[in-house]
Amino acid sequence: MQDPTPERGGSPRPAEERQGAAAATTTTTSGEASWLQRVFEEVRGSSQLSVAPAEPPPVTVVAVERYLAESSSLSSPPPPPPAPQYWYDVTLADGACQERCYLAPRLNGLVQRAHLRPGARLRLTRCSYLYDEKRLNYGFLCLEELERVGGAGPPVPPPRHRPPPLRGEKKHYLPLWNNEDPYGDMWVADKPQAPVDVDVSKLTSLGQLEMTWRSRVHFHPLLVRVLHKSRLRYYGKPEKKLDMPYQAYFEVADGSGMMSMVLWNSLCPEWYNSVKVGTVLLLEQYAIKTSYPFKTLPTPGDSQMKRFATIEISLNVRDPPTKISIIPEEMVKPEWGLPEVKYRFITRSELDDLPNNHSCDVIGLVTFVGRAERARKREHGEDFWLYRWAHAIDGTSDQPFILELFATSQPDVFEHIHPMTYLVCTQMRVVRDLTENPSSTIYLTTSNESQIFITGWHKGQPYTKDTKVKNFIQWTKTQSEADQMKKTVIGGYYPFPRPPNNFLKYCKNNKVESVLKAIGETGKEIEDLHYREHKRIAVQGIISAIRYVSCSNAAEEASGVELVQKDTSQSLESSAMSKDDCGHKGKNTNLQNKEVKSFLGQHCTPGEQHQHQSLLPKKSSVKRKIPCRLNTDAEQGSASVIPVSSYPYFTRSARRKFGLDEFQHEDSVQDKNGQAVSDGLQCCTDQEGMSDVPETEETGRTCDSWQSDLWAQVKDKLMKYLHHSTIFPESIPRKFDYVHKDLLMQQYNLHAAVHQPKETRTDKNIDEFKSASGLGYYEVTVLGINHDVAIDVAFLPLFCPEDPHLFQLEDIQNDTLLSCMSCISACQQKATSNGRLCDMFPLSNEIVEAAMDLDGKHVVCILDICHLGDDKVEVFLSKIYKTMEPGVLDPV
């Protein structure tokens, strides 16, 4: 981006602010003696300015806040600027006071991996006092060593006043997980509108500016309407001293055409939230500059509108000091000739005919919203994009809009997207690839100028007048809310977009330095992940073993060990239910009755007036169901890491010996421990009559597992064996439950920077919500091509009987093994959801044959990895490429 007219030199703090900064770090909350204050005084009196408190009591983390680090003075010439580094201030509470402390940078990883987060309890085992040598009488407490403790502390009020960051000269904090969102009290929600006298005779137009700007220094006032608004851009760097390094683009128009307008620096916190699409502005004392050539441009709703692309309006706090006035809509006169905001809404039925990168606007009823995830902007950098996936329907197609929603500097909207809300997304871009894969699923992604709106935010928006928006509202009148609620899903692992069918295409799409990673390096890749960072990596290996693990919520009586261990020390928060929430149970209410009021200004969503009951068992912890249970599994009692030698695998020769490939029907067989394994595993067909095994008793199979002959030979001789096949509760998509709407949204958003305790709490854990996916998952063992390392990963078949379009099944022709595992699980779940007892054998002949087809062959495995916080990292197998297939380079 072009350099702004800066606020020179990063103005120093006022003297009274500097003198009071140290005192401001401590906030007294009661008259009790404060342990934190005693430590504060002790460390300042220490000769080493460092202490290790004896028997420190637990303290509560109230806030964790991030800001840009400042580079130290460098000798000339300076080295190339490093990637941005960030510092963290942590507010602790001991019940008597709150103390704001600086986190030693070597502990930053505790924040980056969500070990240290608001609401957590910890012990301060070592701290120091750090003086700022460039200021008089200024210092702060530095956290050097911390110890995590469990349990919940007493209620702690959030900090009332947020002074500037402790270290350096920065005046503001950044959002904790990205740089694009407004954060803190300095961001004005809405500027008060005062009556403005518009003297039309003194105005100029954009067209006149374009012709005369080079010959003028001062410009006449401009009267324009905002047509498009970009997300915020933060351009701060450690080596640059700017108070508010922010920038935002707007596209504004009058009767003569459209031009870019740029809001710089301190004007962003003051005006960004108030200047909306459709707002009419009177601009005075602005500057005109040549346009930045590489900025993105929105697609105007009016294709006939003239665009002045060579220059842009620059608004800054000085040079010159811009004057901005908002004209209330009721004062806007038709004779001013300002254009109306126009849109390019499409229906889902029209989407399939649109080309790649086409710009459009959409409206729909949300049926699925994924968890908030992050993607690194640059490899090895500390800056992230924040995004989530959503599905929305509009009644014109049985397919939903699939939406990739990056944060648009609207955190209050982004964090509250949930199923059954009306979602409007503007300036979306079509993503499709007809040349490489004509059958690939089409989806929409946000652009730099996208805006998103949900129920409660629609009143007064210009799009409410659009014909297709009105048609959508009419469609909702015909829909039963109860029927749509059955299809709603929230959170969990969402494997989209699928990797391309061609490995060379995957390589082209990948922007990292090296596409292929060694299996032995996977541990380092996982270790380097930040909280909710999602990454896709490719490893070469050999598919060597497969094991099915059942995790049906419904099968309480299923024997086996727990799939995951519950953390009973933590309870999730839920919003209080009003009496109205419980007033209308089981009614088939009309969507229109509640949601359309949003367009008229009422802030309500379906379910806040009508409760939706979800039939959950009283006790529904996720269990591992292992039909062929071994003593070794029972003794271990844990599902996280189990030595492979304890798994009951069968080699091909053993399978032939036991007749497993021939579906021989016997009453029972014995496992290697001599235990009788019964059977009558009765197969069921699905509604379409598909059956993977004959509809007779299947007793030839004794376990849900397979291994290759090669694995049997090398598994005990490995140098390194990585176990990453654990499925966590956060990985499972859940059926949406309006009663616990706030709890579910909290679970699938990122941890907040400031602890916000709620009045009511619930002991309901996330794994108690009904799963929306299959009845189990597969553990796949990938052996390194040098036969010295191996890794266990998970494959999670995703299928939702109520909404078959939610999770796309694998294309059988391109990935036979994963397709078979997906289809078998889908058939199994569909039969179970139809109310029939179905113990369909999940490791079918098709799966075993597909695995045998890969036996001993080098393949490329695409792994989806995501850090879920603390020490939880999910690793899912997403795609398998054969190295001998066209489009994959043969290894030399």
N, C-alpha and C positions, 0 to 999 in steps of 0.2 A: 504493500500500500504506500501511497505517497506520504511524505512527511507532513504532519499538520503544522499549524502555527502553534507552537507549544506554549504551555504555561512555564515560562523560563525557570530552569534551575531547580524545580521541586522546592517551592518556598518552604523555609524552615517553620517549625511550630512556634506559636506565640510563647513568650517567656513564661506567662502564667501557666500555660499548658505543660511546658517542660518541667516546671517546678512541682506541679501537682501530679505528674504522671505516675511517679512511684507510689504515692499515696492512693491513687485511684485504682491500683491493682487489687487492693483489699476492700471488700464490701462486708460490713458486719450485718448479720441477719438476726442476731439475738444477743441477749446480755450475757450469755455463757462465755466461759474462758475458751479461747480458740487455740487448738493445737497448731493449726497452720500459722497463726500469728507468732506463736512461741518459736516455731522452727524458723520463721522469717527473721526474727531477732537473733536467734542462735547462730544462724549461718552468717549474718552480717558481722557478728562479733568474733567469728572464727579466724584464726591466723591464716588458714588456707582458703578462707571463703568457701568452705565445703564441709558438709556434715553428713553422717549416716545416722539418722534418728534411731534410737533404741525403741524396739517394740512399737513401730508406727501403727496407729489405728487405721481402719479403712476410711477412705475418703471417696466422694462421688465426683465423677466427671460431669460438669455442668455444660461446658462448651468446648469445642475444638475448632479453632479458626485459623485460616490459611492466609498468607500474604506473600508478596514477592520478596525474595531475598535481595540483598544489595551486595554488589561485588566490592571486594576490598580494593584499595588503591593499587594500581598496577604500574610497573616501570614502563617506560616508553621504549619501543612501540609495544602496545598491548597485544596479547595473543588473540586469536579469533574468538568471538563471543561464544560462551558456552550455552547449552540449552538452559532455559529458565529453571531456576531452583527456587523452592519455596520454603518458608519458615512457618512454624505453627505456634500459636499461643493456646494454652490449655487452662481453663478455669476449673478450679477444684473447690469443693465444699466439704466442710467437716461438721456441719450442723450448727456451728456458731458464726462462721463467716465464709466468704468466698474469696479465693485468692487467684489472681491471674498470673500464670507462670509461662515462661518460655521453655519450649521443648528442645532439648539438645538435638541438633540435626542428625546425629547418628541413631536417634530413636524415631526418626520420621517414618520408618517402615511400619511402626506400630499403628500409625494413623492410616498410612497408605493401604494397609491390609485389614483395616477395621478391627484390630485388637483394642485400640484405644479410641473409644467413641463415647458420645454423650450418654449418660445413664449408667456407664460401666463403673464398677467399684474396684479400687486399687489401693496399694500401699506405696507410699513414697519412701523408698529405701536409701536414696542418696540424692542430695541436691546441692547446688552451689549458688553463689550470688555473683552476678555479672554486672560490673560497672561499665557505663558507656564513657569512654575516654574523651569523646568529643562534646560532652555535655557536663554541666555542673550539677553535682548532687543528684545524679540519676542512675538508677540501677534496677535490677529485677531478679526474681528468683528463677533459677534454671533447673529443670527436672533432668537428672542424670541417670537414675535407675528407678524402675517401677516394677511392682509385682501385682499381677492380676488376682483379684479375689472374687468369689461368687456371691450370690445373694443380692437382695435389693436393699438399698439404703432408705433413710427417711425422705419424704418429699422435699424437693429442692426447688425453690422458685427460680425461674430464668433470670439472668442478669438484666437489670433495669436500664443501665446506661452502658454504652459500648464506647470506651475511649479508643484512641488510635492504637495500632499495634505496638508492642513493647519495644521491639528492636528496630533500629533504622529510622528513616524519615518518612516512611509511608503513612498516609493518613486514613487508609481504609483497608478493610479485609475483602478478600475475594470469596466467592462461593466455594464450598469445600471440595466439590467433585468436578467442576468444570469452570471455564472462564467466561462463558457466554451469558450467564444469568445475572440479573441485578441482585445484589445482596447488601443488606445493611440499611440503617436508618437514613443514610444520605440520599437514597433513591426515593424521590418524591412520588407518591402514588398518583396524585392528580393535582395539577396546578389549579388554584381557584380562578374561575373565569370572571373577569370584570368587563363592564360595558366598554366597547371600543368604538371610537369615532373614525369611520373610514371615509377619507376625502378622496373620492374616485379621481378627481382632477389631477392629483399628485402621483397617481400610480403609474408604473411602467408595466410592460408585459414581458414574458419570457422571450417572445420573438424579437422584441426591440433590444433586449439585453444581448441576445446572440449576435445582433448586427453591430452594436455600439460599445460593447464592454471594453475593448482595447483602448478606446479614446477617453474613457472616464475613470475617475478615481472614486467618486462617490456616486451611489446609485439611488434612484427613486424607490419608494416602497413597492413591495410586491404583494399581491393578493392571490393566494394559490390554495388548491385543495390537495391533500395527501392521497395518492392513489396506491402506493406500495410502501412497505416498511421492512427493512432488513433486520436480522438479528444483530445484537451487539457484537462488536469486535474489540477484544482487549489486546493491545499491542505493547504492553509493558515488558521490559527486559532489565535484568539486573544491572547492566552497565549504563542504563539511561535513567535520568532523574526527571520523572514527570509525575505530577500529583495524581492526575486522573487520566491515564492513557487509554481512553475509550473513543470509539468511533461508531457511528450508525448512519446508514444511507437511507434516504427516502426518495421516492419519485413523486414530484409535485407537478401540478398542471394548472393552466388557466385556459382561456379561450384560444390562445395561439399555439399551444402544444405542451409537451412534457419535458422536464429537465430533472437531473439528479440534485438532491440537496444533502449536504453532509453536516452532521452534528458532531462537534469535536469536544473532547476532554470534559471539563467540568459542566458543560451544558448537557451532557448525557444524563448524569444523575438527576439534574433539575427538570429536564424536559422529555426524556425518552418515553416514560410511561404515559405521559399526557398526550403526546402527539400520536394519534391513532389513524388508521386508514379511514378516510372520510373527513378528517378534521380540516377546517378552513383556517389558514394562518395569514396574519399580516406580518411581513418581514421588513425590518428597517435596519440600516447600518450593517449590512452583510457584505461579504467579499465574493468576487467571482474569480474562479481559477480554471485552468485547463483540466479536463477530466482525466482521472486515472485510467489508463488504457486497459488494465486487466481486471477491472471489477466486473462482477456479475450483473446482468441486467434482467429484470423481470419481463414477462410477456404481457403487454397491456391488454386489458379486456376489450378495448376499442382498437382494432387493427388499423383504423384510418387516422388515428391520432399521430401528429407529427412529433418526432423525438429530437430534441436538441442535444446531441451526444458529444459535442466538442468541449463544452464548458459545464461547470457545476457550481451551485451556490454553496458557499462555505460559511458556516455559522460557528463562531468561536467567542470565547469570553473576552478576547481583546484582539486588536489589530484587524478590524475595529471591533468594539464591544457590541455584539449583536443585540437587537431588541426584537423579541418574539411575542406576538399576541395571538391568542386563540379566539376566533370569532364563534360564538355559540350558533348552533345550526338554525335556531329560530330567527336569528338576525341576518342570515344569508339572504341576499336579494337576487331574484332571477336575472335582473338586468346586469349583474356582474359577469354573467356568462361563464361561470365556473362549471367544468364538466362533472357529471355524476360518476361515481365509482361503478365500473362494469366488471363483470366476472365471466369466467369461462367454465361454468359448471358442466359436468358430464354425468351420465348415469353409468352404472356398472355394465349394462348391456352394450354401451357404446365404447367401452374401454378396449375391448379386444381388437378393434379396428384402428386404434391409434398407433402412430409410429413411436419409436424410441425417442426419449427426451422431449416428447410433446408436453406442453404446459397446460395444466387444467386445475379446476377447483372441484371438490367433492363434498357431499354431505351423506351421512349414513348413521344407522343405529349400531353402536359398538356391541359386538358379540364376543370379542376376545381382546384382551390387552396383556402384553407381556411385561416382564419385569424390566426395570430400568437397568441398562447395561452401558459400559463405556468401551470406546475404542481409542487406542493410542494414535495421536496425530502423526507423530514421527517415531520411528523405532528408537528405543532407548531414551525417549523424551519423557517429560513429566506432565505433558498437556494431553487432555482427553476430550473426545467428542462424547456427549451423552445422548443416548437414543433408546427407543423402545419400539416394539412392533404392535400393531393393532389390526383387527379385522372389523369392517363395518359393512352393513347390508343396506340396500335401498329399495328392495322389492322388484327390481327390473331384471334380476338374474338370480339363479341359484348359487352363483359364485359370489363371494364377498370381495370388497376392495381389500387388498393386502397393503398395509401402509407402514412404511419405515419412517418413524417420526423422530428426527433429531431435535434437540432442545432449541426452541425458537426465542429464547429470552422471555418466555412466559411461564415461569416456574409454577405459579398458582394454577395454571391450566394443565401443564405437563404432568404434574404430580397428582392430579385429580381425575385423570382419564380412567374411567372404569366401565365395565359392561352396562348396557342399557342407558347410556347417555347418548345424546345427539352430538355427533362430532362433525365439525366443519373444518376442512383443511384447504388453504388457498395456495396457489402457485406451486402445486405438486408437479413432479416430473415423472413421466412414464419410463420404466426400466424394463426392457425386453431385449432378447437376442435371437432374432429370427434366423440369422445366418448360421450360428453354431448349433442351436437347439430350438427348432421351431415349436416344439411342444412345451418348452419351459414356461413356468408360471409367471405371469405378468404381475408387476407390483408398482406401487407409486412411492416415491421418496421426496422428502422435503427439499426445498431449495433455500438459498440464502434469504429470499424474500417471503418465505412461507409464514403464514400465521395459522394458529389452531385455536378453536373455540369449542367449548362444551356447554352443556346445559347450565344455565345461570349466567352465561356470558353473551347470549345472543341478542339481548334487547338493544335496539338502537344500531345494530350493525347493518351496513348497507345491503348485505346479501339477503336480508329478510324479504326484500322486494323481488328477488329473482324468481322467475317462473318455475325453474326446476326445484328450487327450495320449497316453493309452495306445493308443488306436486308431491314432494317427499312427505310433507306434513299431511297431505290428504291420504297418502298411503298408510301412514301410521294410524289413522283413524280406523282402518280395517283390520288392524293386528291385535291379537290377544297377547297381553303382557305375559301371562303365565306360559304360553307356548314359546315365546321368545326367550324367557328366562331359562328354559330347559337347555338352551343351546349355549349359554354363556359360560366362559372359561376365563381364568385369570392366572397369570404368572407361569413359572416353570421354564424348562428348557424348550426352546423353539428353534429347530434346525432349519432356518431359512435366511437367505436363499440357499438352496441346495448347491453344492459344488457342481461345476459344469461336468458334462459327460466326458469331456476331452481333457486330459491332463495338461496338454500344452496350453489350452485355454485357461486352466487354473493358474498356470505359471504366469501367463500374460496379465491376469487380473491381480496377481500378488505383487505388492510393492516393497516387500522386505528384501534385505540384502541377499539372503540365501533361502531358496524355497524349501529344499529338503533339509530336515534336521535328523541327526543321528538319534536313535532311540535312547542312547545313554545321556543325551543332552536334554531329553524331555523333562527330567527332574529340575534342571536349571531354568527351563522355560516356565515351568509351573511356579517355581520359587520366585521368579521375577514379576509375576502377575501382581497387579494392584487390585484393590477392591472393585468387584463387579466388572473387571476388565474381561472382555471376550476376545479370544484369539483363535485363529485357525492355523494349524501347523500340519506339515506333511512329513511322514516318516516312511522309510523303506523297511519291509519286514516280511515275515511269513506267517500266515494265519495257522496257528498250531493247536488251539483248543477253544472250545465253545461250551459254556455252561449256562443253563437257564435258571433264573432265580424268580420265584413267584413272590409277588408282594400285593396281593389282593386285600383291599381294605375290608371287603365284605366277609372274608373268611376268618372270623374270629377264632374258630376252633382249629385253624390250620396250625399244625405243629411246626417247630423249627425255631430258629433264633431270630431276634429282631433285626430288621433291615438296617435301622439306624437307632442310635441311642438317643433317648429323649434328654433334653437339657431341662430338668425340672426347676432349675434355679432361676430360669428366666420366664417371664410371662409377657405375653403380647398385650398391647393396649387396644381397647375398643371404645368407640364413641358411645355415649349414653343413648339409650333408646327412649324416645318419647312415648307418651301414652298412645299417640296416633299410630305409632309404628305397629302396635299390637292390636289395632282395632279391626282390621279387615283381613282375616286369614283366609287363604284359599280361593279368593275371588278372581275370576278371569276379567281383570280390569283392562280398559282400553288404553293403549299407549298415549293416544292423543290427549286424554284428559289431563295428564300431568306434564308431559314433556313440552307440549306446544306452549304452555304458559311461560316457558323460558324465553320464547321469542317476544312475549309480552311483558317480561320483566320479573316474573316470579322465580326466585331461586329455589327450585325444588327438582328432585329427580324421582323417577319411579322407585318405589320401595321405601322412600322416606315418608310416604303417606300410606303405603300398603306393604305389609310385611310379607316376605316370601319365605315359607318354611322349607327347610332342606332336611330330608329324612336321613339323619346321621345316627349311627349306633352310639349308645352311651360310651362305649369304649371302642375306639377304632384306630389303635396304633398300628402302624404299618408292620407287617410281619413277613419274614422270609419263610416260604413254604417249600420245603425240600422233600419231595416224595420218597427219595431213597436216603434216609438220614443215617449218618455215620456217627460213631462214637467220638471221633476226632472233632467233628463240628459241634456236637453237643457239649463237649468239654470246654471248647474255646469260648462259646457263648458270645461271639462277636462277629460282625459281618464285615469289618473293615479290611483286615489283612489276614488271609488264611493261606498257609503254605499249599502250593499246588499239589504236593504229594498227597494231601488229605482229600482231594477231590476225586470222586469215582469216575475216571475217564475210561473210555474203551478205545483201543487201537482198532485199525481196520481188520487185522487178523482176529482180534478178540471178538469183534462184532460178528464176523463170519462164523466164529466158533459157537457163539451163543445164538446165532440166527437172527441177530438184530436187524439185518438188512432185508430179511425175508418176511418180516411180520409174522413169525410163527406164534401161534396162540397156545399158551400153556397156562396152567392155573397159577403157578408162582415160580419164581427163581430165587436164588440166594445171592446176596452180594458177597464181597470178598471177606466180610467179617462174619459170614455164616448166618446173617439175619434174614429171615424170610421176608420177601417183599411181595405183597399181595397183588393180585389184582384187579381186577376189573376196571382198568382205565377205559371208561366208555367214551367213545368219540361222538361228537355231535356235528351235524352239518349246519351251515348258516342258512339264512332265508332263501338264498339263491340256489341252495342245493349243493354248494361246493363242499367237498370233503377231502381232507388231506390224508386220511387213513380210513381203511374200511370201517363201517359202522358195526364193529364186533369188538369183543373184549380183546384188548391189546396188552399182553403181559410179557412179550418178548423183551421189551425195553425195561431196564432196571433203573436207569438214572437219566436225568435231563442233561447229559453232557457227552462230549465227543473230544477226542484228542488224536493227533496224528502220530504215526510211528516215530517220526523225527523228534517230536516233543518228548515222547517216552524215553528216548535215548539221551537227550541233552538237559532235561529240566533240573536234574540234580547236579549239574556241572556248570551252572551259570555263574559268571562273575558279578552280575547285577540283575536284580529282579525287582521291578517297580510295580507296586500295587495301587492302581488308581481306578478301580471299578466300583467304588462305593457310590451309591445313589443317595443323595441327601433329600430331606423333605422339600427344600427350596427348588429342587430340580423337577418336581412333579407338577404338571399343570393341574389346577384345582377348579372344581365347579364353583361358580360365583354364588355367594350367599349375601343377600342384601342386609340381613340382620347384622352381619359382621363386616360390612362394607369398609369401614374405616380401618379395621384391623388388617384386612387383606391389602388395602392400598398401602398401608404403612409397611407391610411385609415386603412388598414388591417394589417400593421406592427405595432410594438410597437412605442411609442413616442421615438424620438431620445434623446440622452443625451445632445447634443449641438444643439442650434437653427440654422437651415440652411435656411435662407430666400431665396426664389427663385425670379427670375426676373419677372415672370408673375404669376398672381393669377387668380382664377376663383371664381365666386360667386355660383358655382354649389354645392349643398349640396348632401350628400350621399343618402338621401331619394328620390332624383330626378332620380336616376338610376333605370332602369326597374327591378322589382322584378323577381327572377327566381323561386320563390316558389308559393304557392297557393294564393287564393284570400282572405283568412282570417285566423283566428285562434280561438281557443276555450279557454275560461276561465273556469277552473275547480276549484271548491271549495272543499277542503278536511277538514273535521271536525275531531278534535282529538277524540281518542277513549274514553276519559272521558267527552266528550261533552262540554268542557269549553273553548277550543281554536279552531281556524280555520285559514286556509291560502288559499288565492286565488293564483293559479299558472296558467301558460299558457301551452297549448299544440299547437305546431306549425306544422301543416301537411305540409310536404315538398314533392313536386312533380314537376318535370321539364318536360314538354311535349316534348321538343326538345331532351332530354336525359333521358329516363326512368330509366337508370341504375345509375343515379347520387345519388338519395335518395331512399334507400330501404324501401318499405312499410312494415308495421308491419305484423307479422304472425298472421292471424286471429284466429287460433286455440289456441294460447297461450295468447293473449291479445285482447279480443274481442272488448272492448270499444275503445281503441286507434286505433285498426285496422279499425273499422267502420268509425271513424272520419277521418283517413287518406284516406280511399278509397273514401268516399263521396267527399272530397275536391279534390282528384285527378280527379274524373269523372267530377266535376264541372269545374275545370281548363282546362281539356282536351277539353271539349265542348266549352268553351270560346275561347281557343286558335285556335279552328277550325273556328272561325269567327261567331259563332252562339250566339245570345243573350240567356243567360241561367241564370235564377234566381233559379236554383235548390235549394230547401229548404235544408239547410245544417244540420239541426237537424232532421235527418230522423228517421223513425220508428226503423231502426236497431240500431241507436245510443241510442234512448230512451229505447229500450228493453234491450240493453247491460247495460245501466246505472241502470235500474230497477233491473236487475239481481244482481247488487252489492248493492242495497239499504239496508242500515242498517248493512252491513257486514264489518268486519274488513279486511282491505287490507294493503299491504305494497306498498308505492309509492316511486319510484326512481326518484329523482329530479336532473336535471343538472343545476348547478348554475355557473355563470361566471361574474366577475367584469369587466365592460366595461370602467371604468374610471369615475372620478368625483363621483357622487352619483348614477350612473346607474349600476344596477345589474339585469341580466336576470335570471329568474327561470322558467325552463321548466320541464313539466312532461314527463318522458322518458319511464317508465314501471310501470305496476300495477301487483302485485302478490296477489292472493287470499291466505289468511292464512290457509285455509282448504285444499289447493291443496297438492298433494304429493310433497315432497321436501321442504315444508315450515312447520316448527315446529308449532304445534297447541299451542296457548297460554294457559298456565296453569291457 
